[in-house]
Structures are given as structure tokens and as C-alpha cells.
Amino acid sequence: MEICKTNLCTGCNACGNICPKRCINLQENQFGELHPVIDNNQCIHCNQCIKVCPNNQELPYTYPIKCFASWISNNKKRKKCASGGIGTTMSEYVLFKRNGVCFGTKYDKNLNPIVTKGTTTNDIETFKGSKYVQSIISNQTFSEVKQMLRNNQLVLFIGTPCQIAGLKCYLKKDYENLITVDLICHGVTPGKYLKEEISYIKSKCNIKHITDIRFRSNDENDFNLTLWDGEKCTYKKDVNHSPYFSGFLFGVTLRENCFSCQYTRPERISDITIGDFIGLGHNHPFTYSTQHVSSVIINTLKGEKFYKELSEETEDLINIEREYKERLAYGPSLRYPFKKHKLRPLFKYIYLKTGYLRAMRIIMRILSIKRTLTIISFKFK
């Protein structure tokens, strides 16, 4: 039984969460992408999985009502954050001032990126930073959110737009005590690739222990793949010399559905959308530094009320209202899906023959040659 077309599946796992027999599990396909697989021996053909899938429904998109350039002034607090530290600020507010719970992505002890509940300061620390990999939603995640909502707890759920869509379709109704925050998403890479990359680096560089993987930060490590053992950086490669980072950023290794993503549009699926404020100050003057500033896009009245209350109670949060069209002008993630790199078909072909590590390293050599030829061509013009 097909839940939705394979090339459209985002792996949101709404189907696995709603299945009454728990007979749907995410499994890797031939390219390492997670897709739902049904145990036909247990399936009772209730079709709830088909009905709950966001790809089979009309989704409630809304056009934003406000947009801010935002950041927290506490540089120490946002050092590990990708830009302005807004996700961290929201989480702290919900946990410590509203006695609620937040859901975000962290690495488990085996460095699997998972969407999980956060209730402590340490949890918020693990949520910080862009993961640049698909995070896993278990078969219990959405039901856990639903139970907390029914208990009248305030729930903050931060995830990719497709994960927000999966949660909303699973819940089937809007809850006043649920705040959904989607990330401006470039696309996601299968977790299998990251695990293989890290395993290779550990072996090659004789790294014994890793507690964190980072790609973005508010310091000299920004746009570098860095590995950490506690507070010690044990490995660092910039995007142009990191096969994994390059594959992600250039659109070689993203999930197939990311190239036809229905959520990369001006209208949004969540209450609030956050991400880097790309293009800030390019066409309209901005009197502050444009470095490491978040765009906070308010999409619903509920989101507006929540963010207003948060801002009033957070002393180090700075908000400068801007026109949404200023952020919208710099795509693609708010206007259209990221385009496939021309080398993606070659990557997929080699991947099936030799696996991720060799495939991406061959692609890296080709990219390096192209960059060299471009530089030479430019010098002799």
C-alpha cells in the first residue's frame, strides 16, 4: 500500500504516529532516505496513514503579517546559535516563564539527530545551532505533544515546515496552547550520510569521542563542519573542503522530495518562521550590524501574541520591524525549492555502485577542478 508518492514523501512520520497497530516504521531506501514501510501482516487497512499524510490534504497556509530583524544582545548565549539566537530565546521563555515544554532537534548519544522534548537548560543547549541533516520523528513524538496539549501545557514545537505540517495533520485541530515555529529550510540530507562522514573522520583523524556536531555559530567557526568533545574542538573543515557540507549546501545530497518541496513559498504553515535574515540592509538601510541577525516572520495572530509577550519579558531581545518583502527577495527557501545540482545524477549513480563516501569525494574533486578553472579563467579575462 502506498501512503503517498515516494518522491513527495518528506519522512515527517505522521503516518507512523497515527497508526493504531504501530505497524509503520521509517526505513532507509536505496539512497539512505527514510521512508515509511508498512508491516502488512499487522496492517488492518484502516487507511488512517493515507488520510493523515500532508501530501494528501489541502494545507492551511497563511501569508505573514509582520517581519522583524531580531537578535539577542547576549553574545555568550548565542555563540553556538546559527544567527540571532531566537529559537533559544523562545525555548527559555516557554520553559522558565510559562512553565511549558519545547520540542526541538538534538543529537542522541549515538549522534542520531532526533526531535525530542526539552525541559531543562541543558536541553536548550543541545537544541542550539543548525543541524543540516534530517532529524528523526519517532512513532511517539506527535502523540506526546498531543497529550501535553490536552493537559493544558504550553507547547513550543520547532522544526522544518514538513514536520510542522505532519504535526498539524496528526492533531487535526488547532490548539491555543501550541506554538509552531518552522525553520527557513534549504532542504535536508539523509542522516545516513552524516553518520558515515563522521565515522570516516573519526577513524582517519583518530578522534575517540564526539559530543556535538556543528555547522554554524557566532564565532570563527561559522560555516565550518566542526566536531566537539565537550568544549574542545577536535576537527574543523570549511564548507569548500568538507564533502558532507558541500553536498548539503550545493544541492547534491538532499532528499529527493526537497527539490519539489511544497513548503518553500511565501505563505507559511506555522505560527512563526525563523531563519537567517539574508539580504538585510542590501536595498533598505539598516543602522545596526547585519551579521548573525535572524528574521522572525509572524504568520498568525496567535504567533503575534506569543512573540509580543516574549519580547516584553526578554530584556536582551532586540526587534527591528522590517518589510517581509525585504526577506522574501532573497530566496530560494521562501519562494521556491532549492535546485538540484548538475552533479546530483552522477552522485546517485556512483552512490549505488560504491556508497556515500566515495561518491561524494569524487564529486568534491570535480567541484574543486571547476573552481580552479573558474579562477584561472577570471585571471586571464
C-alpha positions as CSV (number, residue, x, y, z in Angstrom):
1,M,0.0,0.0,0.0
2,E,1.3,3.4,-1.0
3,I,0.7,6.2,1.6
4,C,1.9,8.9,-0.8
5,K,4.1,9.2,-3.9
6,T,7.6,8.2,-2.9
7,N,9.2,11.3,-4.5
8,L,7.0,13.6,-2.4
9,C,7.4,11.8,1.0
10,T,9.2,14.1,3.5
11,G,9.6,11.4,6.2
12,C,7.5,13.5,8.6
13,N,6.2,10.3,10.1
14,A,2.7,11.5,10.7
15,C,1.6,8.1,9.4
16,G,3.7,6.2,11.9
17,N,2.3,8.3,14.7
18,I,-1.3,7.8,13.8
19,C,-1.2,4.0,13.0
20,P,-3.3,2.2,15.6
21,K,-1.3,-1.0,15.2
22,R,2.1,0.7,15.2
23,C,3.0,-1.3,12.1
24,I,4.6,1.6,10.2
25,N,8.2,2.3,10.7
26,L,10.7,4.6,8.9
27,Q,13.4,2.7,7.0
28,E,16.2,3.7,4.7
29,N,15.6,3.3,0.9
30,Q,18.4,2.6,-1.6
31,F,19.7,6.1,-1.2
32,G,19.6,6.2,2.6
33,E,16.4,8.3,2.7
34,L,13.9,7.5,5.5
35,H,10.5,6.4,4.2
36,P,7.6,4.7,5.9
37,V,7.3,0.9,5.5
38,I,4.2,-1.0,6.4
39,D,4.2,-4.4,8.1
40,N,1.4,-6.0,6.0
41,N,1.0,-8.8,8.5
42,Q,-0.2,-6.3,11.1
43,C,-2.0,-3.7,8.9
44,I,-5.8,-3.6,9.3
45,H,-6.2,-1.3,6.3
46,C,-7.9,1.5,8.2
47,N,-6.3,4.0,5.8
48,Q,-5.6,6.5,8.6
49,C,-2.0,6.8,7.4
50,I,-3.2,7.9,4.0
51,K,-5.7,10.3,5.4
52,V,-3.1,11.9,7.8
53,C,-0.4,12.4,5.2
54,P,0.2,16.2,4.5
55,N,0.7,15.3,0.8
56,N,-2.9,14.1,0.6
57,Q,-4.5,17.2,2.1
58,E,-5.2,20.9,1.5
59,L,-2.9,22.6,4.0
60,P,-3.7,25.8,5.9
61,Y,-1.1,28.2,4.7
62,T,-1.1,31.9,5.8
63,Y,0.6,35.0,4.5
64,P,2.8,36.7,7.1
65,I,1.5,39.7,8.9
66,K,4.8,41.0,10.3
67,C,8.5,40.6,9.9
68,F,11.4,41.5,12.3
69,A,15.2,41.6,12.2
70,S,16.0,40.2,15.6
71,W,18.8,39.1,17.8
72,I,19.7,38.7,21.5
73,S,22.5,41.0,22.7
74,N,24.0,38.3,25.0
75,N,26.8,37.2,22.7
76,K,27.9,34.4,25.1
77,K,24.4,32.9,25.0
78,R,24.2,32.9,21.2
79,K,27.7,31.8,20.4
80,K,26.6,28.3,19.4
81,C,23.5,29.6,17.6
82,A,23.2,29.9,13.8
83,S,22.2,33.5,13.8
84,G,20.3,35.7,16.3
85,G,19.5,33.1,18.9
86,I,15.7,33.4,18.6
87,G,15.0,29.7,18.9
88,T,16.9,29.7,22.2
89,T,15.1,32.7,23.5
90,M,11.7,31.2,22.6
91,S,12.6,27.9,24.4
92,E,13.8,29.7,27.5
93,Y,10.7,31.8,27.7
94,V,8.4,28.8,27.3
95,L,10.3,26.6,29.8
96,F,11.1,29.1,32.5
97,K,8.5,31.8,32.3
98,R,5.5,29.9,31.1
99,N,6.1,26.5,32.7
100,G,5.7,24.8,29.3
101,V,7.7,22.4,27.2
102,C,9.6,22.7,23.9
103,F,10.4,20.3,21.2
104,G,13.5,20.6,19.1
105,T,16.3,18.6,17.5
106,K,19.3,17.3,19.3
107,Y,21.9,14.5,18.8
108,D,21.4,11.5,20.9
109,K,24.3,9.5,22.5
110,N,24.8,7.8,19.1
111,L,24.8,11.1,17.3
112,N,21.4,10.5,15.7
113,P,19.5,13.7,15.2
114,I,16.2,13.3,16.9
115,V,13.2,15.5,17.6
116,T,12.6,15.4,21.3
117,K,11.1,17.1,24.3
118,G,13.2,19.7,26.2
119,T,12.6,20.7,29.8
120,T,16.0,21.9,31.1
121,T,18.7,24.4,30.4
122,N,20.9,21.6,29.1
123,D,18.2,20.5,26.7
124,I,18.1,24.0,25.3
125,E,21.9,24.0,24.8
126,T,21.6,20.7,22.8
127,F,18.9,22.3,20.5
128,K,21.2,25.2,19.5
129,G,22.7,25.5,16.0
130,S,21.7,24.3,12.6
131,K,21.9,20.6,12.3
132,Y,21.9,20.4,8.4
133,V,20.6,16.8,8.4
134,Q,17.2,15.3,8.6
135,S,16.0,14.8,12.2
136,I,14.0,11.8,13.1
137,I,10.5,11.9,14.5
138,S,9.7,8.7,16.4
139,N,6.3,6.9,16.3
140,Q,5.5,8.5,19.7
141,T,6.6,12.1,19.2
142,F,3.3,13.6,18.0
143,S,1.2,11.6,20.5
144,E,3.5,13.0,23.3
145,V,2.8,16.5,22.0
146,K,-1.0,15.8,21.9
147,Q,-1.0,14.5,25.5
148,M,0.7,17.7,26.8
149,L,-1.7,19.9,24.9
150,R,-4.6,18.0,26.4
151,N,-3.0,18.6,29.8
152,N,-3.2,22.4,29.1
153,Q,0.6,22.8,29.0
154,L,2.1,25.4,26.6
155,V,4.0,23.5,23.9
156,L,6.6,25.1,21.6
157,F,7.4,22.9,18.6
158,I,10.4,24.0,16.4
159,G,11.1,22.0,13.2
160,T,11.2,22.0,9.5
161,P,8.0,23.1,7.6
162,C,7.2,19.5,6.6
163,Q,7.5,18.4,10.3
164,I,5.1,21.2,11.3
165,A,2.7,20.0,8.6
166,G,2.9,16.4,9.8
167,L,2.2,17.5,13.4
168,K,-0.8,19.7,12.4
169,C,-2.3,16.9,10.2
170,Y,-1.9,14.5,13.1
171,L,-3.6,16.8,15.6
172,K,-6.5,17.5,13.2
173,K,-7.3,20.7,15.1
174,D,-5.6,23.9,16.3
175,Y,-4.7,24.2,19.9
176,E,-4.4,27.6,21.5
177,N,-1.6,26.3,23.7
178,L,0.5,25.1,20.8
179,I,3.1,27.5,19.2
180,T,4.6,26.1,16.0
181,V,7.8,27.6,14.7
182,D,9.2,26.5,11.3
183,L,12.8,27.0,10.1
184,I,13.5,28.6,6.8
185,C,14.7,25.3,5.2
186,H,17.2,24.8,2.5
187,G,16.5,21.0,2.4
188,V,17.8,18.1,4.4
189,T,20.4,15.4,3.9
190,P,19.8,11.8,5.0
191,G,21.2,11.0,8.4
192,K,23.0,8.0,7.0
193,Y,25.4,10.3,5.1
194,L,26.3,12.3,8.2
195,K,26.9,9.2,10.3
196,E,29.2,7.7,7.6
197,E,31.1,11.0,7.2
198,I,31.6,11.3,11.0
199,S,32.7,7.7,11.3
200,Y,35.2,8.2,8.5
201,I,36.6,11.4,10.1
202,K,36.9,9.7,13.5
203,S,38.9,6.8,12.0
204,K,41.1,9.0,9.8
205,C,41.9,11.6,12.4
206,N,42.0,9.2,15.4
207,I,39.2,11.1,17.2
208,K,37.9,9.0,20.1
209,H,35.0,10.9,21.4
210,I,32.4,13.3,20.0
211,T,29.7,15.1,21.9
212,D,28.5,17.6,19.2
213,I,28.5,18.3,15.5
214,R,28.2,21.9,14.4
215,F,27.9,23.8,11.1
216,R,27.0,27.3,12.2
217,S,27.9,29.6,15.1
218,N,28.5,33.2,16.1
219,D,32.3,33.0,16.0
220,E,35.2,32.0,13.8
221,N,33.7,28.5,13.3
222,D,30.7,29.7,11.3
223,F,30.2,27.7,8.0
224,N,32.6,25.1,9.1
225,L,32.0,21.4,9.9
226,T,33.3,21.2,13.4
227,L,33.4,18.2,15.8
228,W,33.4,18.7,19.6
229,D,34.4,16.8,22.7
230,G,32.7,18.9,25.3
231,E,34.0,22.5,24.8
232,K,37.1,21.3,22.8
233,C,37.0,21.5,19.0
234,T,38.7,18.3,17.7
235,Y,38.0,18.8,13.9
236,K,37.3,21.7,11.6
237,K,36.8,22.0,7.8
238,D,35.3,24.9,5.9
239,V,32.4,24.2,3.5
240,N,34.6,24.1,0.4
241,H,36.8,21.4,1.9
242,S,34.1,19.3,3.6
243,P,32.4,16.7,1.4
244,Y,29.4,16.5,3.6
245,F,28.9,20.2,4.0
246,S,29.4,20.9,0.3
247,G,27.0,18.1,-0.7
248,F,24.3,19.7,1.5
249,L,24.9,23.3,0.6
250,F,25.2,22.9,-3.1
251,G,22.2,20.6,-3.5
252,V,23.9,17.4,-4.3
253,T,22.9,15.2,-1.4
254,L,19.4,16.5,-0.3
255,R,16.4,14.2,-0.1
256,E,14.7,13.9,-3.4
257,N,11.5,15.5,-2.2
258,C,13.4,18.6,-1.2
259,F,13.7,19.6,-4.8
260,S,9.9,19.8,-5.2
261,C,9.1,21.0,-1.7
262,Q,5.6,22.5,-1.4
263,Y,6.6,24.5,1.7
264,T,9.1,26.7,0.1
265,R,6.6,29.5,-0.6
266,P,5.8,33.0,0.8
267,E,2.8,31.6,2.6
268,R,3.8,29.7,5.7
269,I,2.5,26.6,7.6
270,S,3.4,27.7,11.1
271,D,2.7,30.4,13.6
272,I,6.2,31.9,13.3
273,T,9.0,31.3,10.8
274,I,12.7,31.9,11.8
275,G,16.0,31.8,10.0
276,D,18.9,34.0,8.8
277,F,17.9,37.4,7.6
278,I,19.6,37.1,4.2
279,G,19.6,40.4,2.3
280,L,19.2,42.6,5.3
281,G,20.2,46.1,4.5
282,H,21.0,45.4,0.9
283,N,18.3,47.5,-0.6
284,H,16.9,49.3,2.5
285,P,19.2,51.0,5.1
286,F,19.8,49.1,8.4
287,T,21.7,51.1,11.1
288,Y,22.8,48.0,13.1
289,S,25.2,45.2,12.2
290,T,23.7,42.8,9.7
291,Q,25.9,39.9,10.9
292,H,24.2,37.0,12.6
293,V,20.7,38.5,12.6
294,S,17.6,36.4,12.5
295,S,14.4,37.1,10.5
296,V,11.3,36.5,12.7
297,I,8.3,36.2,10.4
298,I,4.9,36.3,12.2
299,N,2.3,34.3,10.4
300,T,-0.7,34.1,12.7
301,L,-2.4,36.2,15.3
302,K,-1.6,33.5,17.9
303,G,2.1,33.8,16.8
304,E,1.9,37.6,17.0
305,K,0.5,37.5,20.6
306,F,3.1,34.9,21.7
307,Y,6.1,36.9,20.3
308,K,4.8,40.2,21.7
309,E,4.6,38.7,25.2
310,L,8.0,37.1,24.8
311,S,9.6,40.3,23.6
312,E,8.1,42.3,26.5
313,E,9.6,39.9,29.0
314,T,13.0,39.4,27.4
315,E,15.4,42.2,28.1
316,D,18.2,41.2,25.8
317,L,16.0,40.6,22.8
318,I,16.2,43.3,20.1
319,N,13.5,43.5,17.4
320,I,13.6,45.9,14.4
321,E,10.5,45.7,12.3
322,R,11.1,45.3,8.5
323,E,9.1,44.7,5.4
324,Y,8.5,41.0,4.7
325,K,9.3,41.6,1.0
326,E,12.9,42.5,2.1
327,R,13.5,39.0,3.4
328,L,11.4,37.4,0.7
329,A,13.5,39.0,-2.1
330,Y,16.4,36.6,-1.2
331,G,15.3,33.0,-1.9
332,P,15.1,30.4,-2.6
333,S,13.7,28.9,0.6
334,L,10.8,31.3,0.9
335,R,9.9,31.3,-2.7
336,Y,10.8,28.0,-4.4
337,P,12.7,24.8,-3.7
338,F,16.4,24.6,-3.9
339,K,17.6,23.4,-7.4
340,K,19.3,20.1,-8.0
341,H,23.0,20.5,-8.7
342,K,24.0,19.3,-12.1
343,L,26.3,16.7,-10.5
344,R,23.5,15.0,-8.5
345,P,22.7,12.4,-11.1
346,L,26.4,11.4,-11.1
347,F,26.4,11.3,-7.3
348,K,23.4,9.0,-7.2
349,Y,24.9,6.7,-9.9
350,I,28.2,6.4,-8.0
351,Y,26.4,6.1,-4.7
352,L,24.6,2.9,-5.9
353,K,27.9,1.5,-7.0
354,T,30.3,2.4,-4.2
355,G,28.3,4.2,-1.4
356,Y,28.2,7.7,0.0
357,L,31.9,8.3,1.0
358,R,33.5,7.6,-2.4
359,A,30.6,9.1,-4.3
360,M,30.9,12.5,-2.5
361,R,34.6,12.6,-2.7
362,I,34.5,12.1,-6.5
363,I,32.0,15.0,-6.6
364,M,34.3,17.1,-4.5
365,R,37.2,16.6,-6.9
366,I,35.1,17.7,-9.8
367,L,33.9,20.7,-7.9
368,S,37.5,21.6,-7.0
369,I,38.6,21.4,-10.6
370,K,35.7,23.6,-11.7
371,R,36.6,26.2,-9.1
372,T,40.2,26.2,-10.2
373,L,39.2,26.6,-13.9
374,T,36.9,29.4,-12.9
375,I,39.7,31.3,-11.1
376,I,42.1,30.8,-14.0
377,S,39.5,32.0,-16.5
378,F,38.8,35.0,-14.4
379,K,42.5,36.0,-14.1
380,F,43.1,35.8,-17.9
381,K,40.0,37.8,-18.9
